[in-house]
Amino acid sequence: MPSNSLSLSMKDDPNAIAAWLIEEHGLKDAERVVLDSIFKAQNVGDNYGLSVWREVRQTLAKRSDDTNRYSEDDDA
């Protein structure tokens, strides 16, 4: 996991991980952290971690899409 600050109760919860990463790093940097974590999990053969990180990536992508949609609505 990214840091010891991530509580054990949310270490396997993609939504909680995504929210924590956004709070700590902002959305764009959170996406970079997740990609790095995906590559690390692949390199060490951690299939479970890889699965969790991929779900986190999907959660961040959805939040990014939602943010862009709201931003476009504000411009109209």
TASUL-V157497 format. One record per residue. PHI is phi in whole degrees, -180 to 180 (NA if undefined). Layout:
PHI
PHI
//
This chain:
NA
-63
-161
-68
-71
-76
-68
-62
-68
-116
-65
-115
-103
-56
-66
-68
-63
-60
-62
-65
-63
-63
-63
-78
-123
83
-64
-65
-69
-61
-63
-67
-61
-65
-61
-60
-68
-63
-63
-64
-62
-63
-65
-97
75
-87
-65
-66
-59
-59
-62
-63
-64
-65
-66
-62
-60
-64
-63
-65
-63
-64
-64
-64
-62
-63
-63
-64
-64
-66
-65
-66
-64
-68
-76
-75
//
